[in-house]
Amino acid sequence: MPAGSSPKRERQYEHIKESAEQRGVSEKRAEEIAARTVNKERARAGESRTASRSSLDDMSSGRRGGLRSGHGAQGPTYDQLYAEARRRGVDGRSHMNKAELKRALGEN
């Protein structure tokens, strides 16, 4: 986190990082996801000195996450399905695509 970040942004960073790790993402990738998300939110809220056009014009990370949380049109992401398959010990999961993972997990 950048120096001088608010306690709210610190909590947000930790929450996003922990959520990503629970989904089976590596610690390094989880840190990157959390930092990018928090930095985008800081830019959108006017808390950073500079902001890219995509940070300001793109949909918010909260909206994007809501669309991909498993309740949207496409359901859970491939990574979410893979993490669940790993947790359940599904054989052959590394060779499966998203549709095959859904079938193996019984999420038609």
Protein Blocks (a to p, Z undefined) as FASTA:
>chain_A
ZZhiafklmmmmmmmmmmmmmnopafklmmmmmmmmmmmmmmmnopafbdcfklmmmccf
klmmmmmnopamnlpafklmmmmmmmnopghklmpcfklmmmmnopZZ
